[in-house]
Amino acid sequence: MTTSDSNAATAPDSPLAVQIGALQGGPADLGQYAGRVVLMVNVASKCGLTPQYAGLEQLHERYAGQGFTVLGVPCNQFMGQEPGNAEEIAEFCSATYGVTFPMTEKVEVNGEGRHALYERLTGFADADGYSGDIRWNFEKFLVGRDGKVVARFSPQTAPEAAELVAAVEEQLT
């Protein structure tokens, strides 16, 4: 990691500069991902898209050694599909999908209570030009090594989708 990567990733407008808690308590320290490529995903345990956890974990494992991290951000704003507490969420993800990637505390991604992380993410448009509120669980944001959002993917875009994998690989080169 170069000094410029570190500075850009912790610039005030970078998602990596946001303070957020870790799922198991304490700070998540997003600044530790400066110089890495990060896929930030709002997740839920009781959603039709929950099986995406398996693909997210595979993506995380496949590219972690090249400087890539998936970051799960639990959210209960969509039909109450993430009702559990931190311990229940962690147990479900580990036992059901073997999740090893880091997870933050449960936050709101839309509305008046929108977490600062999502204040930084939602202004970025996807390939179809959509920006604004998170549409559903498993919306994905790819953050480059420089700490800036480089891509946004709809909830229905699977972690193994060619366009998502290509975007990750492009950021890793």
Contacts in CASP RR format, 6 or more apart in sequence:
PFRMAT RR
TARGET T0000
AUTHOR 0000-0000-0000
METHOD contacts of the structure
MODEL  1
MTTSDSNAATAPDSPLAVQIGALQGGPADLGQYAGRVVLMVNVASKCGLT
PQYAGLEQLHERYAGQGFTVLGVPCNQFMGQEPGNAEEIAEFCSATYGVT
FPMTEKVEVNGEGRHALYERLTGFADADGYSGDIRWNFEKFLVGRDGKVV
ARFSPQTAPEAAELVAAVEEQLT
1 34 0 8 1.000
1 35 0 8 1.000
1 145 0 8 1.000
4 146 0 8 1.000
5 34 0 8 1.000
5 35 0 8 1.000
5 145 0 8 1.000
5 146 0 8 1.000
5 147 0 8 1.000
6 34 0 8 1.000
6 35 0 8 1.000
8 14 0 8 1.000
8 146 0 8 1.000
8 147 0 8 1.000
8 148 0 8 1.000
9 16 0 8 1.000
9 17 0 8 1.000
9 31 0 8 1.000
9 33 0 8 1.000
9 34 0 8 1.000
9 35 0 8 1.000
9 145 0 8 1.000
9 146 0 8 1.000
9 147 0 8 1.000
10 16 0 8 1.000
10 17 0 8 1.000
10 31 0 8 1.000
10 34 0 8 1.000
11 17 0 8 1.000
11 147 0 8 1.000
13 120 0 8 1.000
14 120 0 8 1.000
14 143 0 8 1.000
14 147 0 8 1.000
14 148 0 8 1.000
15 30 0 8 1.000
15 40 0 8 1.000
15 117 0 8 1.000
15 120 0 8 1.000
15 121 0 8 1.000
15 141 0 8 1.000
15 143 0 8 1.000
15 147 0 8 1.000
15 149 0 8 1.000
16 30 0 8 1.000
16 31 0 8 1.000
16 33 0 8 1.000
16 34 0 8 1.000
16 38 0 8 1.000
16 143 0 8 1.000
16 147 0 8 1.000
17 30 0 8 1.000
17 31 0 8 1.000
18 30 0 8 1.000
18 115 0 8 1.000
18 116 0 8 1.000
18 117 0 8 1.000
18 120 0 8 1.000
19 27 0 8 1.000
19 30 0 8 1.000
19 116 0 8 1.000
20 27 0 8 1.000
20 28 0 8 1.000
20 30 0 8 1.000
20 73 0 8 1.000
20 104 0 8 1.000
20 105 0 8 1.000
20 107 0 8 1.000
20 115 0 8 1.000
20 116 0 8 1.000
20 117 0 8 1.000
21 27 0 8 1.000
21 28 0 8 1.000
21 104 0 8 1.000
21 105 0 8 1.000
22 28 0 8 1.000
22 29 0 8 1.000
22 102 0 8 1.000
22 103 0 8 1.000
22 104 0 8 1.000
22 105 0 8 1.000
23 74 0 8 1.000
23 86 0 8 1.000
23 89 0 8 1.000
23 90 0 8 1.000
23 102 0 8 1.000
23 103 0 8 1.000
23 104 0 8 1.000
23 105 0 8 1.000
23 106 0 8 1.000
24 86 0 8 1.000
24 90 0 8 1.000
25 86 0 8 1.000
25 105 0 8 1.000
28 102 0 8 1.000
28 104 0 8 1.000
28 105 0 8 1.000
30 71 0 8 1.000
30 117 0 8 1.000
33 69 0 8 1.000
33 71 0 8 1.000
33 143 0 8 1.000
34 147 0 8 1.000
35 67 0 8 1.000
35 144 0 8 1.000
35 145 0 8 1.000
35 146 0 8 1.000
35 147 0 8 1.000
36 67 0 8 1.000
36 68 0 8 1.000
36 69 0 8 1.000
36 145 0 8 1.000
37 63 0 8 1.000
37 67 0 8 1.000
37 68 0 8 1.000
37 69 0 8 1.000
37 142 0 8 1.000
37 143 0 8 1.000
37 144 0 8 1.000
37 145 0 8 1.000
37 168 0 8 1.000
37 171 0 8 1.000
37 172 0 8 1.000
38 68 0 8 1.000
38 69 0 8 1.000
38 70 0 8 1.000
38 71 0 8 1.000
38 142 0 8 1.000
38 143 0 8 1.000
38 144 0 8 1.000
38 147 0 8 1.000
39 56 0 8 1.000
39 59 0 8 1.000
39 68 0 8 1.000
39 69 0 8 1.000
39 70 0 8 1.000
39 71 0 8 1.000
39 140 0 8 1.000
39 141 0 8 1.000
39 142 0 8 1.000
39 143 0 8 1.000
39 159 0 8 1.000
39 164 0 8 1.000
39 168 0 8 1.000
40 71 0 8 1.000
40 72 0 8 1.000
40 73 0 8 1.000
40 117 0 8 1.000
40 121 0 8 1.000
40 140 0 8 1.000
40 141 0 8 1.000
40 142 0 8 1.000
40 143 0 8 1.000
41 52 0 8 1.000
41 56 0 8 1.000
41 70 0 8 1.000
41 71 0 8 1.000
41 72 0 8 1.000
41 73 0 8 1.000
41 138 0 8 1.000
41 139 0 8 1.000
41 140 0 8 1.000
41 141 0 8 1.000
42 72 0 8 1.000
42 73 0 8 1.000
42 74 0 8 1.000
42 75 0 8 1.000
42 109 0 8 1.000
42 118 0 8 1.000
42 134 0 8 1.000
42 137 0 8 1.000
42 138 0 8 1.000
42 139 0 8 1.000
43 50 0 8 1.000
43 53 0 8 1.000
43 56 0 8 1.000
43 72 0 8 1.000
43 73 0 8 1.000
43 74 0 8 1.000
43 75 0 8 1.000
43 82 0 8 1.000
43 93 0 8 1.000
43 103 0 8 1.000
43 137 0 8 1.000
43 138 0 8 1.000
44 50 0 8 1.000
44 74 0 8 1.000
44 75 0 8 1.000
44 76 0 8 1.000
44 78 0 8 1.000
44 80 0 8 1.000
44 81 0 8 1.000
44 82 0 8 1.000
44 137 0 8 1.000
44 138 0 8 1.000
45 74 0 8 1.000
45 81 0 8 1.000
45 82 0 8 1.000
45 84 0 8 1.000
45 88 0 8 1.000
45 89 0 8 1.000
45 92 0 8 1.000
45 93 0 8 1.000
46 80 0 8 1.000
46 81 0 8 1.000
46 82 0 8 1.000
46 83 0 8 1.000
47 78 0 8 1.000
47 81 0 8 1.000
47 82 0 8 1.000
47 136 0 8 1.000
47 137 0 8 1.000
47 138 0 8 1.000
49 136 0 8 1.000
49 137 0 8 1.000
49 138 0 8 1.000
49 155 0 8 1.000
49 156 0 8 1.000
50 81 0 8 1.000
50 137 0 8 1.000
52 138 0 8 1.000
52 158 0 8 1.000
52 159 0 8 1.000
53 93 0 8 1.000
53 96 0 8 1.000
53 97 0 8 1.000
53 98 0 8 1.000
53 99 0 8 1.000
54 97 0 8 1.000
55 158 0 8 1.000
55 159 0 8 1.000
55 160 0 8 1.000
56 70 0 8 1.000
56 72 0 8 1.000
56 99 0 8 1.000
56 101 0 8 1.000
56 159 0 8 1.000
57 70 0 8 1.000
57 97 0 8 1.000
57 98 0 8 1.000
57 99 0 8 1.000
57 100 0 8 1.000
57 101 0 8 1.000
58 159 0 8 1.000
58 160 0 8 1.000
59 68 0 8 1.000
59 70 0 8 1.000
59 159 0 8 1.000
59 160 0 8 1.000
59 164 0 8 1.000
59 165 0 8 1.000
59 168 0 8 1.000
60 68 0 8 1.000
60 69 0 8 1.000
60 70 0 8 1.000
60 100 0 8 1.000
60 101 0 8 1.000
61 100 0 8 1.000
63 168 0 8 1.000
63 169 0 8 1.000
63 172 0 8 1.000
66 172 0 8 1.000
67 172 0 8 1.000
68 168 0 8 1.000
68 172 0 8 1.000
69 101 0 8 1.000
69 102 0 8 1.000
70 101 0 8 1.000
70 102 0 8 1.000
71 101 0 8 1.000
71 102 0 8 1.000
71 103 0 8 1.000
71 104 0 8 1.000
72 101 0 8 1.000
72 102 0 8 1.000
72 103 0 8 1.000
72 104 0 8 1.000
73 103 0 8 1.000
73 104 0 8 1.000
73 107 0 8 1.000
73 109 0 8 1.000
73 117 0 8 1.000
74 82 0 8 1.000
74 89 0 8 1.000
74 103 0 8 1.000
74 104 0 8 1.000
74 105 0 8 1.000
74 106 0 8 1.000
74 107 0 8 1.000
75 82 0 8 1.000
75 106 0 8 1.000
75 107 0 8 1.000
75 108 0 8 1.000
75 109 0 8 1.000
75 134 0 8 1.000
75 137 0 8 1.000
76 82 0 8 1.000
76 83 0 8 1.000
76 84 0 8 1.000
76 106 0 8 1.000
77 108 0 8 1.000
77 109 0 8 1.000
77 110 0 8 1.000
77 134 0 8 1.000
78 136 0 8 1.000
78 137 0 8 1.000
81 137 0 8 1.000
82 89 0 8 1.000
82 106 0 8 1.000
82 137 0 8 1.000
84 106 0 8 1.000
86 105 0 8 1.000
86 106 0 8 1.000
89 103 0 8 1.000
89 106 0 8 1.000
90 103 0 8 1.000
93 99 0 8 1.000
93 103 0 8 1.000
94 100 0 8 1.000
104 117 0 8 1.000
107 115 0 8 1.000
107 117 0 8 1.000
107 118 0 8 1.000
108 114 0 8 1.000
108 115 0 8 1.000
108 118 0 8 1.000
109 115 0 8 1.000
109 118 0 8 1.000
109 122 0 8 1.000
109 133 0 8 1.000
109 134 0 8 1.000
109 139 0 8 1.000
110 118 0 8 1.000
110 133 0 8 1.000
110 134 0 8 1.000
111 133 0 8 1.000
114 122 0 8 1.000
118 134 0 8 1.000
120 149 0 8 1.000
121 141 0 8 1.000
121 149 0 8 1.000
121 152 0 8 1.000
122 131 0 8 1.000
122 132 0 8 1.000
122 133 0 8 1.000
122 134 0 8 1.000
123 131 0 8 1.000
123 132 0 8 1.000
124 131 0 8 1.000
124 141 0 8 1.000
124 149 0 8 1.000
124 152 0 8 1.000
125 131 0 8 1.000
125 152 0 8 1.000
126 151 0 8 1.000
126 152 0 8 1.000
126 153 0 8 1.000
126 154 0 8 1.000
127 151 0 8 1.000
127 152 0 8 1.000
127 163 0 8 1.000
128 154 0 8 1.000
130 152 0 8 1.000
130 154 0 8 1.000
131 152 0 8 1.000
135 154 0 8 1.000
135 155 0 8 1.000
136 155 0 8 1.000
137 155 0 8 1.000
138 155 0 8 1.000
139 152 0 8 1.000
139 153 0 8 1.000
139 154 0 8 1.000
139 155 0 8 1.000
140 152 0 8 1.000
140 153 0 8 1.000
140 155 0 8 1.000
140 157 0 8 1.000
140 159 0 8 1.000
140 164 0 8 1.000
141 149 0 8 1.000
141 151 0 8 1.000
141 152 0 8 1.000
141 153 0 8 1.000
142 149 0 8 1.000
142 150 0 8 1.000
142 151 0 8 1.000
142 152 0 8 1.000
142 153 0 8 1.000
142 164 0 8 1.000
142 167 0 8 1.000
142 168 0 8 1.000
142 171 0 8 1.000
143 149 0 8 1.000
143 150 0 8 1.000
144 150 0 8 1.000
144 171 0 8 1.000
145 171 0 8 1.000
150 167 0 8 1.000
150 171 0 8 1.000
151 164 0 8 1.000
151 167 0 8 1.000
153 161 0 8 1.000
153 163 0 8 1.000
153 164 0 8 1.000
153 167 0 8 1.000
157 163 0 8 1.000
157 164 0 8 1.000
158 164 0 8 1.000
END
